[in-house]
Amino acid sequence: MRGTIALFAGTTEGRQIAEHYAGGDVRVAVSVATPYGASLLPEADNLKIHVGRMDADGMERFLREMEAAVCVDATHPYAAEASGNLRLACERTGIPCLRVRRADGADDGPVTFVDSVEEAARVLAETREGNILITTGSKELAKYNVIPGYEKRCFARVLPTSEALEACRSLGLAGQRIAAMQGPFDEELNYGLMKQWDIRYLVTKQSGPQGGYREKCAAAARLGVQVLTVGRPPENGGESLKETLLRLEEYLSPPIQGHGAAQVALVGIGPGAPNLCTVQARKLLEECDVILGADRLLESCRRMGGEIAGKPMYEGYRGREIAAFLQEHGEFGRAVAVFSGDVGFYSGAADARRELEAAGFQVSVVPGIASPVYFCDRLGIPWEGVVFASLHGRECDVPGLLEKRDRVCVLLGSGADLQRICSALSKRFSGRLRVTLGERLSYPDERIVTGTWEELQQIRASALSLVLLEREGAALGEGVSAGQPERSPAPGEGPGAALRKEVSAGWPDQRFVRGEVPMTKEEIRAVLLAKLRLRADSVLYDVGAGTGSVSMEAAALCQAGRVYAVERNEKALELIRANRERFGAENVEIVAGEAPEALLSLPSPTHVFVGGSGGKLAAIVEAVRQKNRQARFVVSAVTLETLGQVLDLSESCPEWGDLQVVQVSVARGRPAGRYHRMAGENPVWIASFGGERET
């Protein structure tokens, strides 16, 4: 056997991975939640199947007992808790974890996604038998009357209100076909109800964890009930099935030993046109024994003609792929791996270099012409006055950059990125902007289109295009270099830009949309943001975000990063949404839920602010430490009990010897007739600890 894969299966892709390896030379330990899931898996000597749910500790034991070389998370996109536990288990064991991205429209065993209640009814209308449980609400019950024999086949679970019962009656549903109950419900209640009514089809909405969606699907899976979900499955990140299978082969292949002879040159060949490949790069391509790279770049090499076109070429650009290939083909002593543009601009060359050098290869790097440089030259714009950013596999607050700079050039990562940028610009700018899209740069079918954001919002750009955003009146060569002061806001900017233009901490309280939810006051905000020590690319958890005032200010400071506003109170969530819209804070993601559970599925943070812990401060800190032991914490406390929890934590974490606690007491002047008196606010303790040590 070549190794063991720990496969946590809950989707069609998980089953396909098991089928791919069934009967082969790889041992696969498959974990499924239900017997129904196990029944869908193939039978083979090299497959070991575990049935039942596990927490993080159970997953850790499973990984160790199976001696897994790599773990695959193919759980359902809604199973955020399971994915979070699995990440923790993999971090504890040091086992790499691959997340499978579901194919668009893929079903999950007995789960099918539809766009609307009408579509669900049409799908069910094509069935001729089998009871149907409807849980999409009483207001839409009438839409199911297109189903033949609906009055005998349909059962409804609705709220216990007279309006809901009247809707059932008008549809012709008798009393024994109605469950008037207030949810959400656990798995066992769902299971019992569906079993009692002999349900074959369940219709539900994409309600998420708080609406009991997972429990309904789990009960349906146990009974083999077909689920129709109204709404699209959430994006779960990760890689496609094909990409995951390729990655698995990398992890399961024998370790690469040192290779002292072969030389590998990592070469940037420019935007794509043969005439933009440098003389040095062309010379290396002519003299090498083999060329490796992505398929579209190998095609560019073939178009160069001559000796280069006749070279052996193989697809592969990751360092481990290149090293494995060269070890297998010892006849190639001099290899060139080609990369688009310049190897120093958002290129995979850096990772490839580390992996190849670790494998013992002699590596050299040859720069090329970066596509943004070519783009700016084509437009007659000196590129030293342009700020560059990328959305290819990363996040960036593009409008936020444009608020501080006059020109921003962005490498797109998908066809939808241009529309997303234009939509964000519409919320942050009322003045005119010039937007220029560059597609297939340097190729014969190159296209460059210039217009307003309204005009370019109608275009779906091809992947890996470039877009240049310019303020009206920006002069040639105008820009801001590092260390120079930022620009002042121009007339005609939208309300978001005007509100976010400051980078100093402590925005006035009256700027925020406020309700009955307590808000961190501006003076306290100024101190705690200073204690956080945020960077431009920081990833911040704002736990107990309240109105979102801290999140909004932090988002303005972390425009190349991300802010996760975590809140459980529904009224507070509405205020956060309103403030995000008000400030146009595209890099703020709202997370509805209670910490630490709500943190498990989030990316690893660099900074954490805890404004409200619900008495779970220790658990929140531990959950973050499992993700990043170097995370920087700031905790605000208005009670001695909360401060005591912080002090207790510092004793159990000696590495946080830099704990600092300050008490902030603020008094504000208020008119009293012809005089002013000072009115004191409640004192607040601010504790800060963790993060990278200062030298």
C-alpha positions in Angstrom: 0.0 0.0 0.0 1.2 3.5 -0.9 -0.4 5.2 2.1 -3.7 5.9 3.8 -6.3 8.6 3.0 -8.7 9.7 5.7 -11.8 10.6 3.8 -14.7 12.4 5.6 -17.5 11.9 3.0 -20.9 13.6 3.0 -21.2 14.6 -0.7 -21.2 13.0 -4.1 -17.6 14.0 -4.5 -16.7 12.1 -1.4 -18.3 9.0 -2.8 -16.5 9.4 -6.1 -13.1 9.6 -4.3 -13.9 6.3 -2.5 -14.9 4.8 -5.9 -11.7 6.1 -7.5 -9.5 4.3 -5.0 -11.6 1.2 -4.4 -9.6 -2.0 -5.1 -6.4 -0.1 -5.6 -3.1 0.2 -3.8 -4.2 3.0 -1.5 -5.9 2.4 1.8 -8.9 4.7 2.4 -10.5 5.1 5.8 -13.9 6.6 5.1 -16.0 8.3 7.8 -19.7 8.9 7.1 -22.4 10.3 9.5 -25.2 7.8 8.8 -25.8 4.2 7.7 -27.5 5.5 4.6 -24.2 7.3 3.7 -22.3 4.0 4.2 -24.7 2.1 2.0 -23.8 4.3 -1.0 -20.1 3.5 -0.8 -18.5 0.7 -2.8 -17.2 -2.5 -1.2 -13.5 -3.1 -1.4 -10.7 -4.7 0.7 -8.8 -1.4 0.9 -11.8 0.6 2.1 -12.4 0.8 5.9 -15.8 2.5 6.7 -16.6 4.2 10.0 -20.3 5.2 10.7 -21.2 8.0 13.2 -20.5 11.6 13.9 -17.3 12.7 15.7 -16.1 15.8 17.5 -12.6 17.2 17.1 -11.1 14.8 19.7 -12.8 11.8 18.0 -11.5 12.9 14.6 -8.0 13.3 16.0 -8.1 9.7 17.4 -9.4 8.4 14.0 -6.6 10.1 12.1 -3.9 8.7 14.4 -5.4 5.2 14.5 -5.6 5.1 10.7 -2.1 6.5 10.4 -3.4 8.8 7.7 -0.9 10.4 5.3 -3.5 13.0 4.1 -7.1 13.9 5.0 -9.9 14.9 2.6 -12.9 17.0 3.8 -15.7 16.1 1.5 -18.5 16.9 4.0 -21.6 18.9 3.1 -21.1 22.7 2.6 -23.5 23.3 5.5 -21.6 21.1 7.9 -19.5 24.0 9.1 -19.0 22.5 12.6 -17.8 19.2 11.1 -15.3 21.0 8.8 -14.1 23.2 11.7 -13.6 20.1 13.9 -11.7 18.4 11.1 -9.4 21.3 10.6 -8.6 21.4 14.3 -7.9 17.6 14.3 -5.6 18.0 11.3 -3.7 20.9 12.9 -3.2 18.8 16.1 -1.8 15.8 14.1 0.1 17.8 11.5 -1.8 15.9 8.7 -2.5 18.0 5.6 -6.3 18.5 4.9 -7.7 19.0 1.4 -11.2 20.5 1.1 -13.2 19.4 -1.9 -15.2 22.1 -3.7 -18.6 20.9 -4.8 -19.3 21.0 -8.5 -22.0 23.5 -9.5 -25.4 21.8 -9.3 -24.0 18.6 -7.7 -26.4 16.9 -5.4 -25.5 15.5 -2.0 -26.8 12.0 -1.9 -30.5 12.6 -1.4 -30.2 16.4 -1.6 -31.1 18.5 -4.7 -30.9 22.3 -4.9 -33.6 24.2 -6.8 -33.9 28.0 -7.4 -37.5 28.5 -6.2 -40.6 27.0 -4.6 -42.2 27.0 -8.0 -39.3 24.9 -9.4 -39.6 22.5 -6.4 -43.3 22.1 -7.2 -42.6 21.5 -10.9 -40.0 18.8 -10.0 -42.5 17.1 -7.6 -45.2 17.4 -10.2 -43.2 14.9 -12.4 -43.4 12.3 -9.6 -46.5 10.2 -9.4 -46.3 8.7 -5.9 -44.7 9.1 -2.5 -45.7 11.5 0.4 -44.3 15.0 0.4 -43.4 17.0 3.5 -43.5 20.8 2.9 -41.5 23.0 5.3 -41.1 26.2 3.2 -43.8 28.2 5.0 -47.6 28.6 4.8 -47.5 31.6 2.5 -46.3 29.6 -0.4 -48.4 26.4 0.1 -50.8 27.3 -2.8 -47.9 26.9 -5.2 -47.9 23.1 -4.6 -51.3 22.6 -6.1 -49.6 21.8 -9.5 -48.7 18.4 -8.0 -51.1 15.6 -9.1 -53.0 14.4 -6.1 -51.4 17.0 -3.8 -54.3 16.9 -1.3 -53.4 13.2 -0.6 -49.7 13.3 -1.0 -48.7 16.6 0.7 -48.1 17.1 4.4 -47.2 20.6 5.8 -45.2 21.7 8.9 -46.2 25.3 9.6 -46.2 27.8 12.5 -49.0 27.4 15.1 -50.9 30.5 13.9 -54.5 30.9 12.6 -53.2 32.3 9.3 -51.0 29.3 8.7 -53.8 26.8 9.5 -56.2 28.7 7.2 -53.6 28.5 4.4 -53.5 24.7 4.9 -57.3 24.5 4.9 -57.5 26.5 1.7 -55.1 24.0 0.0 -57.3 21.1 1.1 -55.0 19.7 3.7 -56.8 17.9 6.5 -55.9 18.1 10.2 -53.9 14.8 10.2 -51.7 16.2 7.4 -50.7 19.3 9.4 -48.0 19.8 12.1 -48.4 23.2 13.6 -45.2 23.6 15.5 -42.6 26.3 16.4 -39.1 25.3 15.3 -36.2 24.7 14.8 -36.3 20.9 15.6 -33.7 18.4 16.4 -32.8 15.4 14.2 -34.9 12.9 16.1 -38.1 14.9 15.9 -37.6 15.3 12.2 -36.9 11.6 11.9 -40.0 10.6 13.8 -42.3 12.9 11.9 -41.1 11.8 8.5 -41.2 8.2 9.5 -44.7 8.5 10.9 -46.0 10.1 7.7 -44.0 7.8 5.4 -42.4 10.8 3.7 -40.5 10.2 0.5 -39.8 13.8 -0.5 -38.9 16.8 1.8 -39.0 20.4 0.6 -37.0 22.9 2.7 -35.4 26.3 2.4 -31.7 27.1 2.7 -32.2 28.2 6.3 -28.7 27.3 7.5 -27.7 26.1 11.0 -30.0 28.4 12.9 -33.0 27.2 10.9 -32.4 23.5 11.6 -31.4 22.7 8.0 -28.7 20.2 9.0 -31.0 18.3 11.3 -33.7 18.0 8.6 -31.2 16.7 6.0 -29.6 14.2 8.5 -33.0 12.8 9.4 -33.9 12.5 5.7 -30.6 10.7 4.9 -31.4 8.1 7.6 -34.8 7.4 5.9 -33.6 7.7 2.3 -35.9 10.7 1.8 -35.1 12.9 -1.2 -34.5 16.5 -0.1 -35.3 19.5 -2.4 -33.6 22.6 -1.0 -34.8 26.0 -2.2 -31.6 28.1 -2.7 -28.1 27.5 -3.9 -25.5 25.6 -1.9 -23.0 27.9 -0.2 -19.4 28.3 -1.6 -17.2 26.1 0.5 -13.8 27.0 -0.9 -11.3 24.2 -1.6 -10.5 22.5 -4.9 -12.5 20.7 -7.5 -12.7 16.9 -7.5 -10.1 16.6 -10.3 -7.7 19.0 -8.5 -8.1 17.0 -5.3 -7.3 13.7 -6.9 -4.1 15.3 -8.4 -3.2 16.7 -5.0 -3.7 13.3 -3.4 -1.3 11.7 -5.8 1.3 14.2 -4.8 0.9 13.4 -1.1 0.8 9.6 -1.7 3.8 9.5 -4.1 7.2 8.4 -2.6 9.2 11.2 -0.9 11.5 13.0 -3.3 15.2 12.5 -2.5 17.9 15.1 -3.1 18.8 15.6 -6.7 22.1 17.3 -7.0 22.6 17.4 -10.7 19.4 18.7 -12.4 19.1 22.5 -12.8 15.7 24.2 -12.9 15.2 27.8 -14.2 12.0 29.5 -13.1 11.3 31.8 -16.1 8.8 34.6 -16.5 7.9 34.7 -20.2 5.8 37.9 -20.2 2.1 38.4 -20.9 2.0 35.8 -23.7 3.1 37.2 -27.0 6.4 35.7 -28.3 8.0 39.1 -28.9 7.6 40.0 -25.3 9.7 37.1 -24.0 13.1 38.5 -23.0 16.4 37.5 -24.7 17.6 35.8 -21.6 14.4 33.8 -21.2 14.5 32.8 -24.9 18.1 31.7 -24.6 17.3 29.4 -21.6 14.3 27.9 -23.5 16.5 27.2 -26.5 19.2 25.5 -24.5 17.1 23.5 -22.0 16.3 19.8 -22.2 12.6 20.1 -21.2 9.9 22.8 -20.6 7.3 22.6 -17.9 4.4 24.9 -17.1 0.6 25.4 -17.4 -0.9 24.3 -20.7 -1.6 27.9 -22.0 2.0 28.9 -21.3 3.3 25.8 -23.1 1.2 26.9 -26.1 2.9 30.3 -25.9 6.3 28.6 -26.0 5.2 26.6 -29.1 4.2 29.8 -30.9 7.8 31.0 -30.4 8.8 28.5 -33.1 12.3 27.4 -34.0 14.2 25.2 -31.5 11.8 26.1 -28.7 8.7 24.7 -30.4 10.4 21.3 -30.8 11.4 20.9 -27.2 9.8 18.2 -25.0 7.0 19.9 -23.0 5.0 18.6 -20.1 2.2 20.2 -18.1 3.1 21.0 -14.5 4.1 24.1 -12.6 4.1 23.2 -8.9 7.5 22.5 -7.4 6.6 19.0 -6.2 5.2 18.1 -9.6 8.4 19.4 -11.4 10.7 17.6 -8.9 8.8 14.3 -9.2 8.9 14.5 -13.0 12.6 15.2 -13.1 13.4 12.4 -10.7 11.5 10.0 -12.9 13.1 11.4 -16.1 16.8 11.5 -15.3 17.6 12.2 -18.9 16.6 15.9 -18.4 19.5 17.7 -16.7 18.4 21.3 -17.5 14.7 22.2 -17.1 12.8 25.4 -17.5 9.5 26.0 -15.7 7.6 28.9 -17.3 5.3 31.3 -15.5 3.2 34.1 -17.0 4.3 37.7 -16.7 7.1 38.3 -14.1 8.0 35.7 -11.5 7.8 38.3 -8.8 4.2 39.6 -9.3 1.6 37.3 -7.7 3.4 34.3 -9.2 3.5 30.6 -8.2 7.3 30.8 -8.7 8.0 31.6 -5.1 6.4 28.4 -3.8 7.9 26.3 -6.6 11.4 27.6 -5.7 11.0 26.6 -2.0 9.8 23.1 -2.8 12.5 22.5 -5.5 15.3 23.8 -3.3 14.1 21.6 -0.4 14.2 18.6 -2.8 17.9 19.4 -3.6 17.6 21.0 -7.1 19.7 23.9 -8.3 17.2 26.7 -8.9 17.6 30.0 -10.7 15.0 32.7 -11.3 14.7 34.8 -14.5 12.3 37.9 -14.5 9.9 38.7 -17.3 7.6 41.6 -18.3 4.6 41.7 -15.9 1.2 42.1 -17.5 0.3 45.2 -15.5 3.4 46.9 -16.7 2.5 46.0 -20.3 -1.0 47.2 -19.7 0.0 50.6 -18.3 2.5 51.1 -21.2 -0.3 50.3 -23.7 -2.4 53.1 -22.0 0.5 55.5 -21.8 0.5 55.6 -18.0 3.7 55.5 -16.0 3.2 52.6 -13.8 5.2 54.0 -10.8 2.1 56.0 -10.1 -0.2 53.0 -9.9 -1.1 50.8 -6.9 -1.3 47.1 -7.9 -3.5 44.4 -6.3 -4.7 40.9 -7.1 -8.0 39.1 -6.6 -6.6 35.8 -7.9 -7.0 33.5 -5.0 -7.1 36.3 -2.4 -9.3 39.1 -1.0 -8.8 42.9 -1.4 -10.9 46.0 -0.7 -10.4 47.5 -4.1 -12.7 50.6 -3.6 -10.8 51.2 -0.3 -7.5 51.4 -2.2 -9.0 53.9 -4.6 -10.2 56.1 -1.8 -6.5 56.6 -0.9 -4.8 56.4 -4.4 -5.7 57.9 -7.8 -5.0 54.8 -9.8 -5.4 51.2 -8.9 -4.7 48.2 -11.2 -6.2 44.9 -10.2 -5.5 41.4 -11.5 -8.8 39.6 -11.7 -9.3 36.0 -10.6 -12.7 35.2 -12.2 -15.1 36.4 -14.8 -17.4 37.8 -12.1 -14.8 40.0 -10.4 -15.3 43.0 -12.7 -19.0 43.1 -12.0 -18.3 42.8 -8.3 -15.8 45.7 -8.3 -18.2 47.9 -10.3 -21.0 47.1 -7.9 -18.8 48.1 -4.9 -17.7 51.3 -6.6 -21.3 52.3 -7.1 -21.8 52.2 -3.3 -18.6 54.2 -2.5 -18.3 56.8 -5.2 -20.8 59.2 -6.7 -18.2 61.0 -8.8 -17.0 59.8 -12.2 -14.4 57.1 -12.5 -12.6 55.8 -15.5 -12.5 52.1 -15.7 -10.3 50.2 -18.3 -10.5 46.5 -18.8 -7.6 44.6 -20.5 -8.3 41.1 -21.8 -5.9 38.6 -23.5 -3.2 41.2 -23.3 -0.5 40.9 -26.0 -2.4 38.2 -27.9 -3.8 38.8 -31.4 -7.3 39.0 -30.0 -6.3 41.5 -27.2 -9.2 43.7 -26.1 -9.0 47.0 -24.1 -12.2 48.7 -23.2 -12.6 52.0 -21.4 -15.7 53.5 -19.8 -17.5 54.3 -16.6 -18.2 51.7 -13.9 -21.9 51.7 -15.1 -20.9 50.8 -18.6 -18.3 48.1 -17.7 -20.6 46.5 -15.1 -22.4 45.0 -18.1 -19.3 43.1 -19.2 -18.4 39.7 -17.9 -14.6 39.7 -18.2 -12.5 36.6 -18.9 -10.5 35.2 -16.0 -7.0 36.6 -15.4 -7.8 39.9 -17.0 -6.7 43.3 -15.7 -8.7 46.4 -14.8 -7.4 49.9 -14.2 -9.4 52.2 -12.0 -8.7 56.0 -12.3 -10.1 59.0 -10.6 -11.4 61.8 -12.9 -8.6 64.3 -13.5 -5.7 62.0 -12.4 -2.6 63.4 -14.2 0.0 61.3 -16.0 2.6 60.1 -13.6 0.5 61.2 -10.6 0.6 58.7 -7.7 1.7 58.1 -4.2 4.8 56.3 -3.3 5.5 54.6 0.0 6.1 57.1 2.8 4.2 60.0 1.1 1.0 61.3 2.6 -2.3 59.9 1.3 -4.5 61.9 -1.0 -7.4 64.1 0.1 -10.9 63.0 -0.9 -12.1 64.6 -4.1 -15.5 66.3 -4.5 -18.3 64.1 -5.7 -17.3 61.0 -3.8 -20.1 58.8 -2.5 -21.1 58.8 1.2 -19.0 55.6 1.9 -15.8 57.3 0.7 -16.5 60.4 2.7 -17.1 58.5 5.9 -14.2 56.1 5.5 -11.5 58.7 4.3 -9.9 58.9 7.7 -7.3 56.4 8.7 -7.0 57.7 12.3 -8.8 55.7 15.0 -11.8 56.8 16.9 -14.4 57.9 14.3 -17.2 60.1 15.8 -20.1 58.0 17.2 -22.7 59.9 15.2 -21.4 58.5 12.0 -22.7 55.1 12.8 -26.2 53.7 12.5 -27.2 53.1 16.1 -30.1 51.4 17.8 -30.7 50.0 21.3 -27.6 47.8 21.0 -24.6 49.0 23.1 -21.8 50.6 21.0 -18.1 50.9 21.8 -17.6 54.6 22.1 -15.1 56.5 20.0 -12.5 57.2 22.7 -12.5 53.5 23.7 -12.3 52.5 20.1 -9.3 54.7 19.5 -7.4 53.0 22.4 -8.4 49.4 21.6 -7.5 49.8 17.9 -4.1 51.2 18.9 -3.6 48.1 21.1 -4.6 45.7 18.3 -1.7 46.9 16.1 -3.5 46.0 12.9 -1.7 45.8 9.5 -3.0 46.4 6.0 -3.4 42.6 5.4 -4.7 41.6 8.9 -7.5 39.1 9.4 -9.5 40.2 12.4 -12.3 38.5 14.4 -14.6 41.1 16.0 -16.3 38.8 18.6 -19.5 40.3 20.0 -19.5 43.0 17.3 -22.6 44.9 18.5 -23.3 47.7 16.1 -20.1 46.9 14.1 -18.3 50.2 14.9 -15.0 48.4 15.6 -15.4 46.3 12.5 -16.0 49.3 10.3 -12.9 51.2 11.5 -10.8 48.0 11.4 -11.9 47.4 7.8 -10.7 50.8 6.8 -7.3 50.0 8.3 -7.1 46.5 6.8 -8.0 47.1 3.2 -5.9 44.2 1.9 -7.3 42.0 4.7 -10.6 40.8 6.1 -12.8 41.5 9.1 -15.3 38.9 10.5 -18.0 40.6 12.6 -19.3 37.8 14.8 -22.6 38.5 16.6 -25.5 36.4 17.9 -28.1 39.2 18.5 -30.5 39.6 15.6 -31.0 43.4 16.2 -27.3 43.9 16.3 -26.8 41.9 13.1 -29.2 44.3 11.4 -27.2 47.3 12.6 -23.9 45.7 11.4 -25.5 45.2 8.0 -26.7 48.8 7.9 -23.3 50.1 8.9 -21.5 47.9 6.4 -23.8 49.3 3.7 -23.3 52.9 5.0 -19.5 52.7 4.9 -19.3 50.4 1.9 -17.1 48.1 3.8 -16.7 45.3 1.3 -14.0 43.5 3.4 -16.4 43.0 6.4 -18.0 39.6 6.5 -21.0 39.2 8.9 -21.0 35.9 10.9 -24.3 35.2 12.6 -23.7 32.9 15.6 -22.2 32.5 19.0 -18.5 32.2 19.6 -16.5 29.9 19.8 -18.7 27.7 17.6 -19.1 30.4 15.0 -15.4 30.7 14.7 -14.6 27.1 13.7 -15.3 27.5 10.0 -13.5 30.9 9.6 -10.0 31.3 8.2 -7.2 31.7 10.7 -7.0 35.2 12.3 -4.0 37.4 12.9 -5.9 39.6 15.4 -9.0 39.2 17.6 -11.0 41.7 19.5 -13.5 40.4 22.1 -16.1 43.0 22.9 -18.6 40.4 24.2 -17.9 36.8 25.1 -21.1 35.6 26.7 -19.0 34.1 29.5 -17.0 32.0 27.1 -13.8 33.9 26.9 -11.6 30.9 27.8 -13.2 28.8 25.1 -12.9 31.6 22.5 -9.2 32.1 23.2 -8.6 28.3 23.0 -10.5 28.1 19.7 -8.3 30.9 18.2 -5.1 29.4 19.6 -5.9 26.1 17.8 -5.9 28.2 14.5 -3.0 30.6 15.2 -1.0 30.6 18.5 0.5 34.0 17.4 -2.8 35.8 17.2 -3.0 39.2 18.8 -5.8 39.6 21.4 -7.6 42.7 22.7 -10.4 42.2 25.2 -12.6 45.0 26.6 -14.3 44.5 30.0 -16.8 46.6 31.9 -17.0 44.1 34.8 -14.4 42.9 37.3 -15.5 39.3 36.5 -14.5 39.6 32.9 -11.2 41.2 33.9 -10.7 38.3 36.3 -11.2 35.8 33.4 -8.5 37.6 31.5 -6.0 37.4 34.4 -6.8 33.7 34.9 -6.0 33.1 31.2 -2.7 34.9 31.4 -1.6 32.6 34.2 -2.4 29.5 32.1 -0.6 30.9 29.0 2.9 31.8 30.2 3.8 32.7 26.6 1.6 35.8 27.0 3.8 37.4 29.5 3.3 40.7 27.7 -0.2 41.1 29.1 -1.1 44.7 29.5 -4.3 46.1 31.2 -5.3 49.7 31.1 -8.4 51.3 32.5 -9.9 54.1 30.4 -12.2 56.6 32.1 -13.9 59.1 29.9 -15.8 62.2 30.9 -17.6 64.4 28.4 -18.5 68.0 28.7 -22.3 68.7 28.8 -24.0 72.2 28.8 -25.4 73.2 32.2 -27.0 76.6 31.5 -24.2 79.1 30.7 -21.6 76.6 32.0 -20.4 73.1 31.2 -20.0 70.2 33.5 -18.2 66.9 33.0 -20.4 63.7 32.8 -18.4 60.5 33.4 -18.9 57.4 31.2 -18.6 53.9 32.7 -14.9 52.9 33.0 -13.6 50.2 30.7 -10.7 47.9 31.1 -8.8 47.0 27.9 -6.5 44.0 28.1 -4.1 43.2 25.3 -1.8 40.1 24.9 -0.3 37.7 22.4 0.9 38.4 18.9 4.4 38.5 17.5 7.0 39.6 20.0 8.5 43.0 19.4 12.2 43.1 19.0 
